[in-house]
Amino acid sequence: MKLVTAVIKPHKWEDVRQALETAGVSGMTVGEVSGYGRQKGHTEVYRGAEYEISLVPKIRLEVAIDDEDVETVVAAIETSAQTGRIGDGKIWVSPLESVVRVRTGDRDEAAL
């Protein structure tokens, strides 16, 4: 099992959600987060005044999947979240030792 974690731009969320549903993902965890990468935030102008935004809003999603589905899920996120501009996000794939479904007590693959 693997845990796929992605941080993407908020306006791409709906595209990513649809791509994951098409790829067969039945559940995920999603949250609003803030952070910065190499660009260390950015500068904007509001009513003629320039100000710095040091933490950029993002969407973080996590999907627990079987090993054989990793490439499909990563490709779905990558292609649907991509804008070609700085700050598109990142995708991490981590090993997942165990999963427990709280309601039934199912473990590992049965809990996915």
Backbone as ProteinMPNN parsed JSONL, in Angstrom:
{"seq_chain_A": "MKLVTAVIKPHKWEDVRQALETAGVSGMTVGEVSGYGRQKGHTEVYRGAEYEISLVPKIRLEVAIDDEDVETVVAAIETSAQTGRIGDGKIWVSPLESVVRVRTGDRDEAAL", "coords_chain_A": {"N_chain_A": [[0.834, -1.177, 0.0], [0.335, 2.305, -0.557], [0.733, 5.78, 0.294], [-0.39, 8.531, -1.242], [0.37, 11.842, -1.439], [-0.517, 15.099, -2.23], [0.097, 18.497, -3.054], [-1.586, 21.171, -4.294], [-2.637, 23.865, -6.532], [-5.395, 25.876, -5.498], [-7.443, 26.504, -7.411], [-7.327, 24.415, -9.185], [-8.433, 22.244, -7.995], [-11.027, 21.076, -8.528], [-10.657, 19.98, -11.092], [-8.668, 18.072, -10.523], [-10.038, 16.432, -8.677], [-12.063, 15.345, -10.313], [-10.455, 13.946, -12.145], [-9.278, 12.037, -10.456], [-11.532, 10.6, -9.62], [-12.262, 9.502, -12.094], [-10.057, 7.875, -12.419], [-10.637, 5.912, -10.639], [-10.443, 6.28, -7.895], [-11.799, 6.001, -4.733], [-11.966, 7.29, -2.301], [-10.675, 10.022, -0.375], [-8.656, 12.369, 1.476], [-8.923, 15.782, 2.08], [-7.618, 19.038, 2.47], [-7.352, 22.545, 3.312], [-4.417, 24.321, 3.039], [-1.446, 26.294, 3.747], [1.57, 27.622, 2.402], [4.971, 27.852, 1.15], [7.3, 27.715, -1.568], [10.215, 27.563, -3.511], [9.9, 30.176, -4.45], [9.298, 31.719, -2.269], [6.817, 32.89, -1.522], [4.857, 35.672, -2.841], [4.452, 38.895, -4.479], [1.798, 41.222, -4.443], [-0.505, 43.658, -5.786], [-2.794, 45.833, -4.34], [-5.338, 48.054, -4.604], [-3.513, 49.998, -5.397], [-1.459, 49.742, -3.574], [1.433, 47.94, -2.78], [2.025, 44.697, -1.555], [3.396, 41.953, 0.345], [2.854, 38.463, 0.027], [3.484, 35.94, 2.017], [2.79, 33.324, 2.655], [1.351, 31.069, 0.599], [-1.902, 30.138, -0.449], [-2.982, 26.744, -0.648], [-4.154, 23.458, -1.715], [-4.233, 20.418, -0.044], [-4.099, 17.025, -0.633], [-4.736, 13.637, 0.23], [-4.341, 10.247, -0.528], [-4.923, 6.905, 0.038], [-3.776, 4.003, -1.406], [-3.638, 0.905, -3.341], [-0.563, -0.734, -4.263], [-0.366, -1.251, -7.06], [-1.871, 0.75, -8.219], [-0.563, 3.154, -8.11], [0.933, 4.562, -10.19], [-1.125, 5.276, -11.978], [-2.748, 6.957, -10.397], [-0.919, 9.0, -9.645], [-0.281, 10.02, -12.192], [-2.811, 10.974, -12.936], [-3.221, 13.055, -11.083], [-0.994, 14.681, -11.664], [-1.344, 15.458, -14.424], [-3.835, 16.744, -14.354], [-3.511, 18.818, -12.516], [-1.604, 20.456, -13.503], [-0.385, 23.577, -14.635], [1.722, 24.739, -15.794], [3.068, 26.812, -14.688], [5.023, 28.46, -12.118], [4.716, 27.088, -8.871], [2.824, 25.086, -9.139], [2.7, 22.783, -7.587], [3.355, 19.764, -5.63], [3.911, 16.202, -5.546], [3.931, 13.462, -3.413], [4.945, 10.121, -2.776], [4.533, 7.667, -0.466], [5.474, 4.826, 1.535], [2.99, 2.771, 3.044], [2.349, 1.409, 6.005], [0.211, 0.271, 7.511], [-3.38, 0.207, 7.602], [-6.419, 1.009, 9.152], [-9.837, 0.565, 9.218], [-12.001, 2.4, 11.02], [-14.754, 2.05, 11.688], [-15.398, -0.7, 11.139], [-13.178, -2.193, 11.79], [-11.669, -3.366, 9.852], [-8.592, -4.202, 8.253], [-5.622, -3.032, 6.6], [-5.411, -3.877, 3.156], [-8.125, -4.537, 2.983], [-9.278, -2.435, 4.274], [-8.994, -0.341, 2.562]], "CA_chain_A": [[0.0, 0.0, 0.0], [1.049, 3.585, -0.631], [0.018, 7.01, 0.588], [-0.052, 9.581, -2.205], [0.054, 13.164, -0.905], [-0.276, 16.13, -3.241], [-0.221, 19.886, -2.743], [-1.915, 21.757, -5.594], [-3.286, 25.175, -6.519], [-6.824, 25.72, -5.182], [-8.345, 26.564, -8.57], [-7.227, 23.157, -9.921], [-9.005, 21.186, -7.186], [-12.138, 20.384, -9.184], [-10.078, 19.171, -12.171], [-7.979, 16.935, -9.903], [-11.067, 15.567, -8.119], [-12.684, 14.612, -11.417], [-9.462, 13.011, -12.687], [-9.132, 10.931, -9.506], [-12.734, 9.773, -9.714], [-12.14, 8.757, -13.343], [-9.014, 6.862, -12.212], [-11.149, 4.877, -9.755], [-10.212, 6.562, -6.478], [-13.106, 6.059, -4.079], [-11.924, 8.125, -1.105], [-9.479, 10.837, -0.189], [-8.728, 13.402, 2.501], [-8.563, 17.058, 1.465], [-7.581, 20.158, 3.404], [-6.773, 23.805, 2.863], [-3.148, 24.578, 3.716], [-0.683, 27.425, 3.23], [3.0, 27.376, 2.424], [5.724, 28.448, 0.063], [8.399, 26.916, -2.107], [11.394, 28.337, -3.886], [9.599, 31.577, -4.707], [9.127, 32.364, -0.965], [5.632, 33.732, -1.583], [4.863, 36.578, -3.981], [4.01, 40.264, -4.232], [0.585, 41.619, -5.145], [-0.886, 45.058, -5.656], [-4.197, 45.989, -4.016], [-5.674, 49.476, -4.539], [-2.301, 50.783, -5.597], [-0.435, 49.448, -2.567], [2.093, 46.657, -2.983], [2.255, 43.966, -0.323], [3.935, 40.604, 0.163], [2.13, 37.302, 0.525], [4.558, 34.987, 2.294], [2.227, 31.98, 2.64], [0.438, 30.941, -0.533], [-2.924, 29.12, -0.187], [-2.91, 25.516, -1.449], [-4.994, 22.333, -1.322], [-3.456, 19.196, 0.191], [-4.941, 15.842, -0.671], [-4.079, 12.381, 0.562], [-5.064, 9.089, -1.036], [-4.316, 5.612, 0.348], [-4.088, 3.139, -2.546], [-2.836, -0.296, -3.557], [0.687, -0.478, -4.981], [-0.515, -1.277, -8.514], [-2.6, 1.938, -8.682], [0.234, 4.36, -7.872], [1.244, 5.308, -11.415], [-2.372, 5.828, -12.513], [-3.173, 8.065, -9.543], [0.054, 10.085, -9.773], [-0.465, 10.615, -13.525], [-4.077, 11.715, -12.928], [-2.991, 14.305, -10.352], [-0.016, 15.49, -12.393], [-1.879, 16.056, -15.653], [-4.976, 17.621, -14.085], [-3.117, 19.959, -11.687], [-0.533, 21.187, -14.177], [-0.664, 24.814, -15.367], [2.954, 25.152, -16.455], [3.601, 27.992, -14.013], [5.627, 28.212, -10.815], [3.769, 26.876, -7.786], [1.806, 24.08, -9.457], [2.598, 21.878, -6.455], [4.221, 18.586, -5.516], [3.273, 14.92, -5.248], [4.8, 12.539, -2.695], [4.453, 8.754, -2.631], [5.165, 7.099, 0.729], [4.973, 3.504, 1.907], [1.939, 2.785, 4.059], [2.499, 0.144, 6.71], [-1.043, -0.319, 7.951], [-4.584, 1.027, 7.557], [-7.516, 0.41, 9.911], [-11.138, 1.226, 9.093], [-12.47, 2.529, 12.397], [-16.121, 1.525, 11.849], [-15.496, -2.166, 11.09], [-11.953, -2.844, 12.238], [-10.949, -3.929, 8.703], [-7.196, -3.781, 8.232], [-4.8, -3.024, 5.392], [-6.098, -3.79, 1.864], [-9.577, -4.602, 3.19], [-9.708, -1.123, 4.758], [-8.935, 0.644, 1.491]], "C_chain_A": [[0.882, 1.244, 0.0], [0.127, 4.716, -0.201], [0.511, 8.06, -0.397], [-0.553, 10.892, -1.614], [0.391, 14.18, -1.98], [-0.668, 17.481, -2.681], [-0.399, 20.579, -4.085], [-2.517, 23.15, -5.421], [-4.788, 25.003, -6.295], [-7.745, 25.715, -6.4], [-8.284, 25.304, -9.432], [-7.892, 21.996, -9.184], [-10.09, 20.406, -7.914], [-11.646, 19.498, -10.325], [-9.412, 17.914, -11.617], [-8.999, 15.946, -9.345], [-11.72, 14.711, -9.208], [-11.727, 13.578, -12.007], [-9.279, 11.804, -11.76], [-10.355, 10.025, -9.507], [-12.711, 8.925, -10.974], [-11.113, 7.632, -13.211], [-9.446, 5.784, -11.23], [-10.897, 5.094, -8.275], [-11.561, 6.756, -5.794], [-13.119, 6.931, -2.828], [-10.613, 8.877, -0.994], [-9.716, 11.796, 0.969], [-8.193, 14.679, 1.884], [-8.594, 18.145, 2.527], [-6.993, 21.394, 2.764], [-5.535, 24.068, 3.707], [-2.506, 25.821, 3.125], [0.788, 27.084, 3.315], [3.697, 28.134, 1.315], [6.833, 27.518, -0.358], [9.59, 27.806, -2.403], [11.124, 29.826, -4.024], [9.419, 32.384, -3.42], [7.93, 33.308, -0.944], [5.66, 34.598, -2.827], [4.338, 37.952, -3.572], [2.763, 40.54, -5.044], [0.336, 43.099, -4.926], [-2.386, 45.115, -5.409], [-4.46, 47.471, -3.782], [-4.439, 50.359, -4.552], [-1.197, 50.535, -4.592], [0.124, 48.05, -2.811], [2.309, 45.988, -1.627], [2.712, 42.553, -0.634], [3.002, 39.563, 0.751], [3.182, 36.224, 0.742], [4.065, 33.541, 2.314], [1.134, 31.921, 1.581], [-0.606, 29.863, -0.223], [-2.818, 27.954, -1.167], [-3.966, 24.53, -0.958], [-4.08, 21.122, -1.158], [-4.427, 18.027, 0.163], [-4.101, 14.607, -0.427], [-4.969, 11.228, 0.123], [-4.277, 7.838, -0.665], [-4.759, 4.632, -0.733], [-3.224, 1.881, -2.54], [-1.61, 0.06, -4.396], [0.499, -0.385, -6.494], [-1.232, -0.046, -9.075], [-1.791, 3.224, -8.604], [0.449, 5.171, -9.143], [0.004, 5.973, -12.011], [-2.804, 7.059, -11.726], [-2.225, 9.251, -9.663], [-0.11, 10.781, -11.124], [-1.75, 11.445, -13.579], [-3.906, 13.057, -12.214], [-2.09, 15.231, -11.15], [-0.631, 16.19, -13.594], [-3.022, 17.024, -15.375], [-4.61, 18.855, -13.267], [-2.134, 20.888, -12.393], [-1.036, 22.427, -14.908], [0.562, 25.276, -16.145], [3.601, 26.373, -15.823], [4.189, 27.594, -12.662], [4.522, 28.041, -9.771], [2.674, 25.881, -8.082], [1.65, 23.049, -8.347], [3.585, 20.734, -6.501], [3.353, 17.37, -5.234], [4.313, 14.043, -4.55], [4.136, 11.171, -2.656], [5.247, 8.125, -1.491], [4.632, 5.699, 0.982], [3.974, 3.635, 3.046], [1.953, 1.429, 4.748], [1.183, -0.509, 7.069], [-2.163, 0.705, 7.852], [-5.652, 0.282, 8.343], [-8.774, 1.226, 9.657], [-11.769, 1.22, 10.478], [-13.829, 1.868, 12.598], [-16.157, 0.011, 11.985], [-14.287, -2.889, 11.658], [-11.196, -3.51, 11.113], [-9.532, -3.374, 8.684], [-6.599, -3.901, 6.838], [-5.622, -2.971, 4.123], [-7.615, -3.804, 2.004], [-10.12, -3.252, 3.664], [-9.682, -0.059, 3.67], [-10.256, 0.664, 0.756]], "O_chain_A": [[2.012, 1.232, 0.488], [-1.096, 4.622, -0.316], [1.685, 8.432, -0.388], [-1.739, 11.042, -1.323], [1.467, 14.126, -2.576], [-1.638, 17.603, -1.932], [0.508, 20.583, -4.917], [-2.86, 23.56, -4.312], [-5.391, 24.081, -6.844], [-8.736, 24.986, -6.413], [-9.112, 25.14, -10.328], [-7.912, 20.876, -9.695], [-10.063, 19.175, -7.908], [-12.151, 18.391, -10.513], [-9.568, 16.826, -12.17], [-8.84, 14.738, -9.522], [-11.904, 13.506, -9.038], [-12.137, 12.463, -12.333], [-9.141, 10.676, -12.232], [-10.221, 8.806, -9.404], [-13.096, 7.757, -10.939], [-11.269, 6.568, -13.81], [-8.701, 4.83, -11.003], [-11.115, 4.184, -7.475], [-12.37, 7.579, -6.225], [-14.195, 7.279, -2.341], [-9.573, 8.416, -1.466], [-10.855, 12.004, 1.388], [-7.142, 14.674, 1.243], [-9.483, 18.171, 3.379], [-6.234, 21.311, 1.799], [-5.593, 24.041, 4.936], [-2.973, 26.343, 2.113], [1.209, 26.34, 4.201], [3.09, 28.955, 0.628], [7.254, 26.643, 0.399], [9.923, 28.698, -1.623], [11.998, 30.648, -3.752], [9.389, 33.614, -3.471], [8.022, 34.41, -0.404], [6.396, 34.307, -3.77], [3.846, 38.138, -2.459], [2.674, 40.139, -6.205], [0.887, 43.713, -4.012], [-3.167, 44.528, -6.159], [-3.883, 48.077, -2.878], [-4.342, 51.336, -3.81], [-0.098, 51.069, -4.744], [-0.627, 47.098, -3.023], [2.725, 46.637, -0.667], [2.458, 42.02, -1.714], [2.434, 39.751, 1.826], [3.711, 35.66, -0.216], [4.834, 32.625, 2.022], [0.129, 32.628, 1.659], [-0.24, 28.775, 0.222], [-2.593, 28.151, -2.361], [-4.59, 24.739, 0.082], [-3.255, 20.835, -2.025], [-5.45, 18.036, 0.848], [-2.935, 14.529, -0.811], [-6.176, 11.223, 0.363], [-3.101, 7.717, -1.01], [-5.954, 4.444, -0.959], [-2.218, 1.801, -1.835], [-1.623, 1.036, -5.146], [1.121, 0.453, -7.147], [-1.205, 0.18, -10.285], [-2.283, 4.283, -8.993], [0.167, 6.369, -9.156], [0.074, 7.103, -12.494], [-3.178, 8.077, -12.307], [-2.676, 10.391, -9.772], [-0.079, 12.01, -11.189], [-1.773, 12.506, -14.203], [-4.394, 14.08, -12.692], [-2.38, 16.418, -11.299], [-0.454, 17.396, -13.762], [-3.169, 18.021, -16.082], [-5.332, 19.851, -13.317], [-1.868, 21.99, -11.914], [-1.98, 22.358, -15.694], [0.454, 26.105, -17.049], [4.57, 26.913, -16.357], [3.888, 26.524, -12.133], [3.522, 28.759, -9.786], [1.682, 25.827, -7.354], [0.565, 22.492, -8.182], [4.524, 20.728, -7.298], [2.226, 17.483, -4.753], [5.436, 13.898, -5.033], [2.917, 11.067, -2.52], [6.475, 8.056, -1.54], [3.473, 5.41, 0.682], [4.103, 4.508, 3.904], [1.607, 0.415, 4.141], [1.047, -1.726, 6.946], [-1.94, 1.907, 7.996], [-5.78, -0.936, 8.219], [-8.78, 2.441, 9.857], [-12.039, 0.158, 11.04], [-14.028, 1.183, 13.601], [-16.863, -0.517, 12.844], [-14.366, -4.077, 11.973], [-10.181, -4.161, 11.362], [-9.299, -2.223, 9.053], [-7.001, -4.733, 6.025], [-6.474, -2.09, 4.001], [-8.315, -3.154, 1.228], [-11.301, -2.962, 3.473], [-10.278, 1.007, 3.83], [-10.423, 1.431, -0.193]]}, "name": "protein", "num_of_chains": 1, "seq": "MKLVTAVIKPHKWEDVRQALETAGVSGMTVGEVSGYGRQKGHTEVYRGAEYEISLVPKIRLEVAIDDEDVETVVAAIETSAQTGRIGDGKIWVSPLESVVRVRTGDRDEAAL"}
